[in-house]
Every structure is written in structure tokens, then in C-alpha cells.
Amino acid sequence: MFLAVILLTCTSYEAFAQTYNAAFYELFFGRQPSARAEAMGRSLATITGDPVSYYYNPAGMASLKGLNLNAGFAGPYYLLDDAYYDYFGGSYNIKKYGTVGLSSDYFNWGIDVNPVSEFGDPTGESYEPHVTNYRMTLASEVIKDFFVGVNLNLLSPDQITDSYTVGNEKGEDKDVFYFDLGVIKSFNIQSGKLNHKINMGSSLINVNSAKYSGVDEAQADRLPVIFRLGASYDLLIDDKSISSKLKSYNILANLEYEDLFNSKYYGGVHTGLEFTFLEILSLRGGYYSQKLNDYGYSENYKDNLSEFTYGFGLNVPVMQLSDSKVPLQIKLDFVSLKQPTYITTTDDWENFHVYTVIINWIF
């Protein structure tokens, strides 16, 4: 029934889609809050047990255990050398009920703006435009191996000063509420030392098709309505001859299709691969393709953005690596990739970096 709600909502969007004109593009399609996802072709919508899955599919948080704290940092952003992203989150799994999480995504353009009045006179003010997305996530395993989740979001921009006016209307940043839905179904097959898990998942971001208005309500901009659909295959090889405490090998592959129901642009295909040895070292790679909109600005704009991605992760399972009974895991994920170019005339952007730290207290 939950999946039917998503599908019916998707059908309705096809019937009366509103145009998305890249409002807050940097927050929705810029740097990823998860270095793991960034390395795996910007995809994480069908993977369970990752505390940063709230950004892609809230249902992925339903299988978390204990207390999880996560933080992510990313930058720079093209010519804005001082622009940066901060991501913070925390979640707690209440046994028999599910997971409750709180998180925030923050993007700062890293520039000082000195606004002028409608008559062109300096106002004497100075500020740094930024935007924050606050989120509460509720996720649960409603029946065995079937996970559902919902995000309640509050988008809070700060990019217009009180002195900014258009005609008789005064500029004012207004908070925007929107919510997301997600489902994941897992199939587990045990065969000796091999454990196969197949996930199928879907999510819909901005179900209520919320819009943002800084000055003129009649010309408010829609936030993107993002639909994700995909599958993943997880192969676990547990050979006790290698380690009696740690799982030997883990191979994860995923494929996702992404579409915007209020735009014919920005959708595409995302795929990733991850190999983990002894639960400690993870090597990742991926590829994604995204359709672009040049808005008629220049013939030098690309029609599609296609990039290969890669990165690695380290996990420190304290209890398994020592005689300690402290059920603690510390994960560090990192990527350093060349910033993708949207135009054909320039391809010399410096690398951007994403760091993600996850602390998991299992109990």
C-alpha cells in the first residue's frame, strides 16, 4: 500500500507537472552528504543500514542499530573557493518500532554580499548567503525485510536582505516545508559461506511539490520533485579461516534511475560498486549521467553530464579488533574528485573533497 501511494503520486505529477528552474540546485544536486555515495556514482537509494541514506531514501535508515552520529564536509564549489557544505545527523533505533533521526544540510556560497537599495544606494549591510535544510526522519521495518521511511523537511534560506524590494513588495526569505517517502524490499538467500542480499527500492523527494518565494508569490520557484528507483546486490563471503571475528569479503553493486517529475532535465542513471575486505577497507567506484539544461545561455553548455567516480572508506570495529566489550564502530569515508564541468570550453576545475565521519554505538 505504501508503494502504491508513491506510484499514484508519481502518476499525478506526470499529469500536472510544474517547471523546476534550478532553485537551490547546489543543495539538491551539488556535493553529496555521503562520501560513500559520491564515490559510488552518487547513488545510495537502495542500500540499507547507512545513516546518511536519509538524503536518498529514508527507508534505508530502518535497519540501523543503536545510536548513530554522522558528519560530512565538502568543498570547494567551482570559482567560489570559500563555498562549503556541512552535513550533520544523528539517529537512534528504538527496538520493535524503528529509527528516529535528525539531520541538517547546510550550504554557504562563501561570498560577502553588499546589497543596495531599490534606488541604487548602498545599505551599509553585509551578509553571507546560505541555505539550510533541517530534517526529521522516521523509518521502520513494517514487515520482515520490508522497510518504509518518511522525511519531514524544513528548508530555511538566508539569501535576501530585508532592504531588498521589488516594486512595493519587500524581500523576505520564507521557510519551505516538504516531505519525502521511501520504500525498500530486501531478499536474503543464505548458501554456506555465501550470503546474497538483493534490494529493490524507490523514493520520492518533495512529495507535496513545495515552492519557494523570496519576493513575489506569483513567481515562486518550485523545488525539485525527485523520483528514484533502483536495485542493489550485496554478496557477503564469510570465511572463518581468514578471520574468526570479521567477515571476509563483501561485494556491493547498485543501479539507480533518477527522474524529476517537474522537469525534463537533471535526471539520469547512477551506478556504483564497492569491495570491502575484513569489514575494514572499502574501495569504491561508480558512474553517473545527468541530463542538463542550458537555459538558452550558451551553445557551449553540455547536454549531459557524465562522470566516473571513485573513493575509499575505513572502518574501525573496536569490539572485533580488541578484547574490549565496547560495541563501537568508527567509519571514515573520503573522495577527491575533479569538479565536473558543465561547459565544453573549460575543464580545469580543481578537485573537490568530501569527508564523512560516522560513529555507531551498537546496543
C-alpha beads as a LAMMPS data file, in Angstrom:
LAMMPS data file: protein, C-alpha beads

363 atoms
362 bonds

1 atom types
1 bond types

-500.0 500.0 xlo xhi
-500.0 500.0 ylo yhi
-500.0 500.0 zlo zhi

Masses

1 110.0

Atoms # bond

1 1 1 0.000 0.000 0.000
2 1 1 2.880 2.335 0.811
3 1 1 4.443 1.667 -2.583
4 1 1 1.056 2.228 -4.231
5 1 1 0.879 5.704 -2.659
6 1 1 4.240 6.590 -4.200
7 1 1 3.249 5.265 -7.620
8 1 1 -0.095 7.080 -7.585
9 1 1 1.655 10.295 -6.572
10 1 1 4.123 9.842 -9.430
11 1 1 1.271 9.390 -11.896
12 1 1 -0.393 12.590 -10.732
13 1 1 2.833 14.554 -11.228
14 1 1 3.044 13.397 -14.818
15 1 1 -0.420 14.866 -15.344
16 1 1 0.222 18.366 -13.988
17 1 1 3.956 18.813 -13.646
18 1 1 5.302 22.223 -12.627
19 1 1 8.554 23.544 -14.040
20 1 1 11.685 23.301 -11.921
21 1 1 14.058 26.171 -12.711
22 1 1 17.110 25.043 -10.706
23 1 1 16.062 26.600 -7.385
24 1 1 18.658 25.591 -4.751
25 1 1 20.372 23.387 -7.306
26 1 1 23.564 23.431 -5.220
27 1 1 21.801 21.823 -2.266
28 1 1 19.872 19.162 -4.197
29 1 1 22.378 18.293 -6.937
30 1 1 25.705 19.678 -5.742
31 1 1 28.034 17.882 -3.361
32 1 1 26.704 14.725 -1.724
33 1 1 26.475 14.446 2.082
34 1 1 27.918 10.928 1.850
35 1 1 31.438 10.406 0.512
36 1 1 30.439 6.771 0.044
37 1 1 27.554 7.726 -2.232
38 1 1 29.676 10.307 -4.076
39 1 1 32.229 7.591 -4.830
40 1 1 29.538 5.136 -5.981
41 1 1 28.111 7.273 -8.751
42 1 1 26.080 9.453 -6.389
43 1 1 23.744 6.587 -5.509
44 1 1 22.532 5.179 -2.203
45 1 1 18.764 4.883 -2.577
46 1 1 18.553 1.064 -2.393
47 1 1 21.136 0.406 0.333
48 1 1 20.045 -0.268 3.907
49 1 1 21.969 0.318 7.113
50 1 1 23.673 3.590 6.159
51 1 1 22.893 6.573 8.464
52 1 1 23.296 9.044 5.586
53 1 1 20.664 7.318 3.436
54 1 1 18.110 9.923 4.586
55 1 1 19.253 12.109 1.680
56 1 1 18.461 9.431 -0.921
57 1 1 15.796 7.175 0.583
58 1 1 14.638 7.493 4.213
59 1 1 13.660 3.809 4.273
60 1 1 17.360 2.886 4.308
61 1 1 17.639 4.029 7.931
62 1 1 15.114 1.491 9.227
63 1 1 17.729 -1.256 9.667
64 1 1 20.202 0.858 11.646
65 1 1 21.258 -0.378 15.071
66 1 1 21.837 1.596 18.235
67 1 1 22.972 5.210 18.158
68 1 1 24.499 6.734 15.018
69 1 1 26.193 10.125 14.716
70 1 1 27.447 11.372 11.367
71 1 1 29.076 14.473 9.936
72 1 1 30.106 15.416 6.417
73 1 1 32.164 18.245 4.957
74 1 1 32.572 19.164 1.289
75 1 1 34.138 21.920 -0.802
76 1 1 35.052 23.954 -2.741
77 1 1 32.360 24.839 -5.267
78 1 1 33.862 25.944 -8.613
79 1 1 35.010 29.603 -8.600
80 1 1 33.637 30.049 -5.081
81 1 1 36.767 28.899 -3.261
82 1 1 35.258 29.690 0.135
83 1 1 31.946 27.939 -0.546
84 1 1 31.377 24.856 1.582
85 1 1 28.859 22.245 2.669
86 1 1 28.291 20.931 6.194
87 1 1 26.164 17.884 6.974
88 1 1 25.270 16.710 10.462
89 1 1 22.968 13.927 11.591
90 1 1 22.055 11.677 14.459
91 1 1 19.708 8.724 14.742
92 1 1 18.542 6.232 17.334
93 1 1 16.943 2.867 16.734
94 1 1 14.061 2.052 19.070
95 1 1 13.749 -1.716 19.018
96 1 1 10.460 -3.090 17.643
97 1 1 9.499 0.401 16.461
98 1 1 12.129 1.763 14.115
99 1 1 14.598 4.606 13.728
100 1 1 14.213 8.288 14.533
101 1 1 16.744 10.674 13.029
102 1 1 17.548 14.380 12.927
103 1 1 19.849 15.948 10.339
104 1 1 20.762 19.197 8.648
105 1 1 22.311 20.048 5.266
106 1 1 23.997 23.446 5.049
107 1 1 25.438 25.217 2.026
108 1 1 27.243 28.558 2.204
109 1 1 28.174 30.369 -1.009
110 1 1 31.232 31.776 0.776
111 1 1 30.839 35.323 -0.504
112 1 1 30.101 38.666 1.134
113 1 1 27.142 40.461 -0.403
114 1 1 26.867 44.233 -0.062
115 1 1 23.276 44.983 -1.105
116 1 1 21.957 48.279 -2.412
117 1 1 18.501 49.785 -2.107
118 1 1 15.988 49.966 -4.962
119 1 1 17.448 53.398 -5.752
120 1 1 20.976 52.012 -6.087
121 1 1 22.282 53.354 -2.781
122 1 1 24.478 51.146 -0.539
123 1 1 22.602 49.931 2.524
124 1 1 25.743 49.515 4.601
125 1 1 24.885 45.894 5.320
126 1 1 26.941 42.834 4.537
127 1 1 25.983 39.170 4.781
128 1 1 26.865 35.696 3.500
129 1 1 24.003 33.991 1.647
130 1 1 23.386 30.406 2.711
131 1 1 20.642 27.807 2.929
132 1 1 19.925 25.077 5.499
133 1 1 17.686 22.041 5.226
134 1 1 16.515 20.678 8.574
135 1 1 15.113 17.155 8.549
136 1 1 13.406 14.619 10.774
137 1 1 13.438 11.010 9.563
138 1 1 11.096 8.234 10.698
139 1 1 11.817 4.746 9.356
140 1 1 10.626 1.273 10.258
141 1 1 10.669 -2.361 9.171
142 1 1 6.888 -2.729 8.937
143 1 1 7.080 -6.413 7.999
144 1 1 10.119 -8.655 7.703
145 1 1 12.571 -7.298 5.135
146 1 1 10.210 -4.512 4.038
147 1 1 11.315 -1.033 5.083
148 1 1 9.483 2.271 4.832
149 1 1 10.575 5.790 5.721
150 1 1 9.495 9.416 5.651
151 1 1 11.440 12.689 5.847
152 1 1 9.890 15.865 7.238
153 1 1 11.953 18.757 5.848
154 1 1 12.183 22.454 6.597
155 1 1 14.189 24.401 4.018
156 1 1 15.428 27.644 5.567
157 1 1 17.146 30.051 3.100
158 1 1 19.066 33.167 4.058
159 1 1 19.914 34.880 0.785
160 1 1 17.759 38.033 0.710
161 1 1 18.170 41.052 2.985
162 1 1 15.220 42.949 4.453
163 1 1 16.229 46.002 2.438
164 1 1 15.675 44.212 -0.891
165 1 1 12.423 45.174 -2.627
166 1 1 10.727 44.649 -5.971
167 1 1 8.149 47.323 -6.598
168 1 1 6.028 47.536 -3.485
169 1 1 6.980 44.058 -2.256
170 1 1 9.647 43.660 0.375
171 1 1 12.198 40.872 0.104
172 1 1 11.892 38.155 2.717
173 1 1 13.252 34.623 2.886
174 1 1 10.468 32.216 3.754
175 1 1 10.897 28.739 5.141
176 1 1 9.589 25.894 2.995
177 1 1 8.118 22.627 4.317
178 1 1 8.179 19.478 2.222
179 1 1 8.262 15.748 2.859
180 1 1 9.772 12.632 1.282
181 1 1 8.703 8.993 1.114
182 1 1 10.709 5.834 0.536
183 1 1 10.418 2.031 0.460
184 1 1 12.958 -0.806 0.233
185 1 1 12.297 -4.530 -0.064
186 1 1 15.115 -6.990 0.744
187 1 1 15.509 -10.612 -0.354
188 1 1 18.059 -12.691 1.577
189 1 1 19.476 -16.006 0.372
190 1 1 21.898 -17.975 2.553
191 1 1 24.145 -20.592 0.946
192 1 1 27.007 -21.935 3.046
193 1 1 29.659 -19.249 3.384
194 1 1 27.792 -17.027 0.928
195 1 1 25.047 -14.627 1.867
196 1 1 23.185 -12.976 -1.018
197 1 1 21.000 -9.916 -0.474
198 1 1 19.001 -8.228 -3.212
199 1 1 17.346 -4.889 -2.511
200 1 1 14.734 -3.115 -4.582
201 1 1 13.872 0.431 -3.577
202 1 1 12.154 3.634 -4.536
203 1 1 11.883 7.123 -3.090
204 1 1 10.119 10.372 -3.877
205 1 1 11.660 13.637 -2.671
206 1 1 9.353 16.656 -2.215
207 1 1 6.091 14.754 -2.464
208 1 1 3.998 17.877 -1.868
209 1 1 5.764 19.822 -4.664
210 1 1 6.693 22.710 -2.370
211 1 1 7.777 26.070 -3.738
212 1 1 9.968 28.932 -2.556
213 1 1 9.264 32.642 -2.845
214 1 1 11.659 35.379 -1.799
215 1 1 9.636 38.354 -3.046
216 1 1 6.829 37.641 -5.495
217 1 1 4.481 34.774 -4.599
218 1 1 3.103 34.753 -8.138
219 1 1 6.566 33.897 -9.464
220 1 1 7.560 31.387 -6.779
221 1 1 10.062 28.698 -7.759
222 1 1 9.251 25.011 -7.327
223 1 1 11.678 22.764 -5.535
224 1 1 12.637 19.633 -7.489
225 1 1 10.382 16.583 -7.240
226 1 1 12.939 13.768 -7.434
227 1 1 11.954 10.169 -8.107
228 1 1 14.494 7.370 -7.583
229 1 1 14.085 3.721 -8.495
230 1 1 16.763 1.062 -8.321
231 1 1 18.171 -2.248 -7.168
232 1 1 21.323 -3.463 -5.459
233 1 1 23.092 -6.784 -4.991
234 1 1 25.148 -7.473 -1.880
235 1 1 27.358 -10.583 -1.702
236 1 1 28.886 -11.432 1.675
237 1 1 31.611 -14.108 1.896
238 1 1 32.259 -15.209 5.472
239 1 1 35.350 -17.421 5.553
240 1 1 36.313 -18.107 9.164
241 1 1 39.715 -19.394 8.065
242 1 1 40.684 -15.795 7.290
243 1 1 39.251 -14.219 10.435
244 1 1 37.114 -15.641 13.207
245 1 1 35.759 -12.224 14.199
246 1 1 35.432 -10.299 10.946
247 1 1 33.509 -11.050 7.768
248 1 1 35.954 -11.837 4.968
249 1 1 34.729 -10.098 1.808
250 1 1 31.788 -8.006 0.787
251 1 1 30.867 -7.005 -2.776
252 1 1 28.088 -4.484 -3.346
253 1 1 26.733 -3.344 -6.706
254 1 1 23.831 -0.976 -7.283
255 1 1 21.978 0.650 -10.163
256 1 1 19.525 3.553 -9.929
257 1 1 17.336 5.561 -12.247
258 1 1 16.603 9.147 -11.254
259 1 1 13.920 11.411 -12.736
260 1 1 12.402 14.802 -11.995
261 1 1 8.648 14.918 -12.301
262 1 1 8.616 18.697 -12.655
263 1 1 11.418 18.937 -15.213
264 1 1 12.675 17.011 -18.213
265 1 1 16.223 17.792 -17.068
266 1 1 18.577 16.747 -14.247
267 1 1 17.512 13.087 -14.249
268 1 1 19.775 10.235 -15.233
269 1 1 21.378 6.912 -14.370
270 1 1 23.622 6.186 -11.376
271 1 1 25.630 3.046 -10.724
272 1 1 28.250 2.025 -8.186
273 1 1 30.461 -0.819 -6.984
274 1 1 32.039 -1.393 -3.565
275 1 1 34.520 -4.034 -2.387
276 1 1 35.143 -4.402 1.355
277 1 1 37.886 -6.532 2.910
278 1 1 37.545 -7.757 6.514
279 1 1 34.968 -5.037 7.250
280 1 1 37.854 -2.540 7.441
281 1 1 38.878 -1.287 3.996
282 1 1 36.366 -0.384 1.285
283 1 1 37.276 0.515 -2.294
284 1 1 34.576 2.158 -4.404
285 1 1 33.890 3.238 -7.939
286 1 1 30.930 4.409 -9.948
287 1 1 29.478 6.290 -12.870
288 1 1 26.574 8.681 -13.371
289 1 1 24.946 10.548 -16.234
290 1 1 22.725 13.602 -15.762
291 1 1 20.753 15.497 -18.391
292 1 1 21.423 19.243 -18.276
293 1 1 19.501 22.382 -19.117
294 1 1 21.437 25.242 -20.720
295 1 1 18.505 27.681 -20.383
296 1 1 19.485 29.059 -23.793
297 1 1 22.505 30.870 -22.329
298 1 1 25.257 29.414 -24.474
299 1 1 25.860 26.848 -27.173
300 1 1 28.898 25.781 -25.138
301 1 1 26.724 24.207 -22.432
302 1 1 26.727 20.418 -22.358
303 1 1 23.568 18.414 -22.942
304 1 1 24.667 15.719 -20.499
305 1 1 26.998 15.490 -17.549
306 1 1 28.738 12.094 -17.427
307 1 1 31.396 11.313 -14.834
308 1 1 33.298 8.383 -13.334
309 1 1 33.686 8.461 -9.559
310 1 1 35.870 6.699 -7.001
311 1 1 36.846 6.795 -3.349
312 1 1 37.577 4.684 -0.294
313 1 1 36.456 4.103 3.258
314 1 1 37.942 2.870 6.533
315 1 1 36.004 1.175 9.310
316 1 1 37.303 0.567 12.830
317 1 1 35.167 -2.103 14.551
318 1 1 36.550 -1.583 18.049
319 1 1 34.967 -4.627 19.681
320 1 1 36.033 -7.106 16.978
321 1 1 39.599 -5.807 16.757
322 1 1 40.240 -5.897 20.501
323 1 1 39.208 -7.686 23.634
324 1 1 37.095 -4.674 24.561
325 1 1 33.373 -5.130 25.029
326 1 1 32.694 -1.613 23.776
327 1 1 30.246 -2.049 20.838
328 1 1 31.666 0.858 18.857
329 1 1 32.366 1.375 15.150
330 1 1 34.047 4.414 13.613
331 1 1 33.837 4.910 9.846
332 1 1 35.798 7.376 7.726
333 1 1 34.891 7.888 4.049
334 1 1 36.704 10.146 1.597
335 1 1 36.650 11.227 -2.045
336 1 1 38.746 13.688 -4.006
337 1 1 37.371 14.207 -7.497
338 1 1 37.718 16.728 -10.260
339 1 1 34.754 19.063 -10.346
340 1 1 32.545 18.150 -13.304
341 1 1 32.313 20.812 -15.981
342 1 1 29.010 21.973 -17.429
343 1 1 30.552 23.705 -20.431
344 1 1 32.722 22.467 -23.285
345 1 1 35.243 25.327 -23.167
346 1 1 36.553 24.794 -19.617
347 1 1 37.702 21.630 -17.884
348 1 1 40.405 22.793 -15.483
349 1 1 38.494 22.999 -12.193
350 1 1 40.382 21.985 -9.085
351 1 1 39.391 18.893 -7.157
352 1 1 36.627 18.936 -4.603
353 1 1 36.746 16.850 -1.437
354 1 1 34.097 15.135 0.652
355 1 1 34.786 13.771 4.132
356 1 1 32.254 11.714 6.067
357 1 1 32.627 10.514 9.656
358 1 1 30.174 8.007 11.177
359 1 1 30.197 6.849 14.805
360 1 1 27.961 3.882 15.608
361 1 1 27.294 2.666 19.141
362 1 1 25.582 -0.701 18.798
363 1 1 23.364 -1.928 21.642

Bonds

1 1 1 2
2 1 2 3
3 1 3 4
4 1 4 5
5 1 5 6
6 1 6 7
7 1 7 8
8 1 8 9
9 1 9 10
10 1 10 11
11 1 11 12
12 1 12 13
13 1 13 14
14 1 14 15
15 1 15 16
16 1 16 17
17 1 17 18
18 1 18 19
19 1 19 20
20 1 20 21
21 1 21 22
22 1 22 23
23 1 23 24
24 1 24 25
25 1 25 26
26 1 26 27
27 1 27 28
28 1 28 29
29 1 29 30
30 1 30 31
31 1 31 32
32 1 32 33
33 1 33 34
34 1 34 35
35 1 35 36
36 1 36 37
37 1 37 38
38 1 38 39
39 1 39 40
40 1 40 41
41 1 41 42
42 1 42 43
43 1 43 44
44 1 44 45
45 1 45 46
46 1 46 47
47 1 47 48
48 1 48 49
49 1 49 50
50 1 50 51
51 1 51 52
52 1 52 53
53 1 53 54
54 1 54 55
55 1 55 56
56 1 56 57
57 1 57 58
58 1 58 59
59 1 59 60
60 1 60 61
61 1 61 62
62 1 62 63
63 1 63 64
64 1 64 65
65 1 65 66
66 1 66 67
67 1 67 68
68 1 68 69
69 1 69 70
70 1 70 71
71 1 71 72
72 1 72 73
73 1 73 74
74 1 74 75
75 1 75 76
76 1 76 77
77 1 77 78
78 1 78 79
79 1 79 80
80 1 80 81
81 1 81 82
82 1 82 83
83 1 83 84
84 1 84 85
85 1 85 86
86 1 86 87
87 1 87 88
88 1 88 89
89 1 89 90
90 1 90 91
91 1 91 92
92 1 92 93
93 1 93 94
94 1 94 95
95 1 95 96
96 1 96 97
97 1 97 98
98 1 98 99
99 1 99 100
100 1 100 101
101 1 101 102
102 1 102 103
103 1 103 104
104 1 104 105
105 1 105 106
106 1 106 107
107 1 107 108
108 1 108 109
109 1 109 110
110 1 110 111
111 1 111 112
112 1 112 113
113 1 113 114
114 1 114 115
115 1 115 116
116 1 116 117
117 1 117 118
118 1 118 119
119 1 119 120
120 1 120 121
121 1 121 122
122 1 122 123
123 1 123 124
124 1 124 125
125 1 125 126
126 1 126 127
127 1 127 128
128 1 128 129
129 1 129 130
130 1 130 131
131 1 131 132
132 1 132 133
133 1 133 134
134 1 134 135
135 1 135 136
136 1 136 137
137 1 137 138
138 1 138 139
139 1 139 140
140 1 140 141
141 1 141 142
142 1 142 143
143 1 143 144
144 1 144 145
145 1 145 146
146 1 146 147
147 1 147 148
148 1 148 149
149 1 149 150
150 1 150 151
151 1 151 152
152 1 152 153
153 1 153 154
154 1 154 155
155 1 155 156
156 1 156 157
157 1 157 158
158 1 158 159
159 1 159 160
160 1 160 161
161 1 161 162
162 1 162 163
163 1 163 164
164 1 164 165
165 1 165 166
166 1 166 167
167 1 167 168
168 1 168 169
169 1 169 170
170 1 170 171
171 1 171 172
172 1 172 173
173 1 173 174
174 1 174 175
175 1 175 176
176 1 176 177
177 1 177 178
178 1 178 179
179 1 179 180
180 1 180 181
181 1 181 182
182 1 182 183
183 1 183 184
184 1 184 185
185 1 185 186
186 1 186 187
187 1 187 188
188 1 188 189
189 1 189 190
190 1 190 191
191 1 191 192
192 1 192 193
193 1 193 194
194 1 194 195
195 1 195 196
196 1 196 197
197 1 197 198
198 1 198 199
199 1 199 200
200 1 200 201
201 1 201 202
202 1 202 203
203 1 203 204
204 1 204 205
205 1 205 206
206 1 206 207
207 1 207 208
208 1 208 209
209 1 209 210
210 1 210 211
211 1 211 212
212 1 212 213
213 1 213 214
214 1 214 215
215 1 215 216
216 1 216 217
217 1 217 218
218 1 218 219
219 1 219 220
220 1 220 221
221 1 221 222
222 1 222 223
223 1 223 224
224 1 224 225
225 1 225 226
226 1 226 227
227 1 227 228
228 1 228 229
229 1 229 230
230 1 230 231
231 1 231 232
232 1 232 233
233 1 233 234
234 1 234 235
235 1 235 236
236 1 236 237
237 1 237 238
238 1 238 239
239 1 239 240
240 1 240 241
241 1 241 242
242 1 242 243
243 1 243 244
244 1 244 245
245 1 245 246
246 1 246 247
247 1 247 248
248 1 248 249
249 1 249 250
250 1 250 251
251 1 251 252
252 1 252 253
253 1 253 254
254 1 254 255
255 1 255 256
256 1 256 257
257 1 257 258
258 1 258 259
259 1 259 260
260 1 260 261
261 1 261 262
262 1 262 263
263 1 263 264
264 1 264 265
265 1 265 266
266 1 266 267
267 1 267 268
268 1 268 269
269 1 269 270
270 1 270 271
271 1 271 272
272 1 272 273
273 1 273 274
274 1 274 275
275 1 275 276
276 1 276 277
277 1 277 278
278 1 278 279
279 1 279 280
280 1 280 281
281 1 281 282
282 1 282 283
283 1 283 284
284 1 284 285
285 1 285 286
286 1 286 287
287 1 287 288
288 1 288 289
289 1 289 290
290 1 290 291
291 1 291 292
292 1 292 293
293 1 293 294
294 1 294 295
295 1 295 296
296 1 296 297
297 1 297 298
298 1 298 299
299 1 299 300
300 1 300 301
301 1 301 302
302 1 302 303
303 1 303 304
304 1 304 305
305 1 305 306
306 1 306 307
307 1 307 308
308 1 308 309
309 1 309 310
310 1 310 311
311 1 311 312
312 1 312 313
313 1 313 314
314 1 314 315
315 1 315 316
316 1 316 317
317 1 317 318
318 1 318 319
319 1 319 320
320 1 320 321
321 1 321 322
322 1 322 323
323 1 323 324
324 1 324 325
325 1 325 326
326 1 326 327
327 1 327 328
328 1 328 329
329 1 329 330
330 1 330 331
331 1 331 332
332 1 332 333
333 1 333 334
334 1 334 335
335 1 335 336
336 1 336 337
337 1 337 338
338 1 338 339
339 1 339 340
340 1 340 341
341 1 341 342
342 1 342 343
343 1 343 344
344 1 344 345
345 1 345 346
346 1 346 347
347 1 347 348
348 1 348 349
349 1 349 350
350 1 350 351
351 1 351 352
352 1 352 353
353 1 353 354
354 1 354 355
355 1 355 356
356 1 356 357
357 1 357 358
358 1 358 359
359 1 359 360
360 1 360 361
361 1 361 362
362 1 362 363
